[in-house]
Amino acid sequence: MSVLDGFITQPDLPVSNKLKMFYEKEAMMKYTTSTTKEKAHATKQIKWKTHKPAWKSRDTSQDDEMSDADDTRCFICDSTQHWKTDCPYAEEVKRYAIKLRLRDEKPAKAKRPSKPSKDSRKGRKPVAGIRKHGHTAGSEDDATGSMHLSKEELSKASPTHWILDNGASSPMTDQLHLFRKLRKIPKVIIQVGGSELYSTQKGTALVTAMGGSKAYVRNVYYVKDLGVSLLSGRKLCKLSPGNIHGSFDEISSSLYYKEKEILKAV
């Protein structure tokens, strides 16, 4: 229209000028049309893609074939109806995951040894250490280690003879060959006339009574360098009630077996 308007407004314009104006307009129209087509073609070549979250990116070739529904899949419950932020099972899944983690971490923690209860300690016997005994003649404790003979009396005694000592709370000797069997025990302190000896073994020993009769006595302490073999009259009576009985006073002591005197101390 602008070319036609030019012709009307300029009727005296030479024909050559009119043709020039016409050609220029035609060329401009062709250029404009060509540019518009190229832009339209370029627009068709652009492939518009929907935005995918970073966590949905994958490297496999199958991802190119996934539908748009896969873009909204919840990675917690694998549902396509909602996203992870809207998952109704998120809290339950979290609690279950914590439970599994705590179960796996538990073996890694060092277990502290449990303390024994007071009741269990009451009946426990010592397995090591030293027990010291200084009981009187009337003591009835099974684990003892004392004798009441003086050093002068010990010096007169013969190691091959058993002496009846009412002050001895347990039988004891240093004659190793008299023992039929020995067992180790916690160290016991034997009080001998103000000094101390030690015993770490006791067992069954052979005792020769008056008249040559013999018997085995249990729980006899082996005390090295004791220098005498001692019997506890009260202990023997206690261990053999009905068979052995004794007569004890300040002057003398005797043991009887079936009314027969077997040992005597004056």
C-alpha positions, 0 to 999 in steps of 0.5 A, a space after each residue: 500500500 505504501 508504493 501505491 500511496 506514493 504513486 498517488 501523492 506523486 503523479 508527476 514521478 517518472 516511470 523509471 522511479 516508479 518502477 524502482 520503488 516497486 522493485 524495492 518494495 517487492 524485494 523487501 516483502 520477499 525478505 520479510 516472508 523468508 525470515 518469518 518462515 526460517 523462524 517458524 522452522 527453527 521453532 519446530 526444531 526445538 524439543 521442549 522437555 519438562 523439567 525433571 528433579 535432580 533425584 529423578 535423573 538416570 543414566 540408563 537408556 530406558 529413561 528416554 522411554 519413561 512416560 510423564 507419569 514416572 516423573 511424579 513417582 514417589 521414591 519412598 513408596 514408589 507411588 505415582 500419585 504423589 511426590 516424596 514431600 506429600 508421601 503419607 508413609 514418610 514418617 512410618 518409613 523413617 521410624 522403621 529405618 531408625 529401628 533397623 539402624 539401631 539394631 545394626 549398631 547394637 552389636 558394635 557397642 562393647 558390652 559391660 560385664 554385669 555385676 554379680 548380685 549380692 545373693 550370688 556373692 554370699 555363697 561364693 567360696 574364695 579361690 585365692 588369697 590368705 585366710 588367717 585363723 586363731 580359734 580357741 579350743 571351743 571353735 567349730 569352724 571347719 577351716 582353721 589353723 591353730 594349735 595350743 602346744 607350747 614350743 617346749 612341748 613341741 620340742 619333746 614331741 616325736 614327729 612319728 607319733 600323733 599328739 592329741 591337742 584339744 587346742 588344735 582346731 584341725 588335724 595337721 602334720 608335716 609328714 608328707 608320706 602319711 597322706 594318701 592324697 592331697 589337694 591344693 587349698 588357699 593359703 592358711 596361716 597356722 599360729 604356732 606358739 606365737 609364730 606362724 607357718 603356712 599350709 597350702 594343701 590338705 587331704 587324708 592322712 594315716 593315723 596310728 593309734 594306741 595298740 597299733 590300730 590305724 585309721 585314715 583321717 580326712 581334712 588334715 593340713 600339711 604344714 611344712 616344718 611343723 615338727 609334730 603331728 597333731 589331732 583335734 579331739 573335738 573335731 574327731 568327735 564331731 566328724 564321727 558321732 556315735 563311733 568316737 567320743 572323748 573325755 576332755 579336762 584340764 589335766 588329760 584328754 582321751 579319745 575312745 572308739 567303741 569304748 576302747 581308748 585309742 588316743 590319750 594326752 596328758 
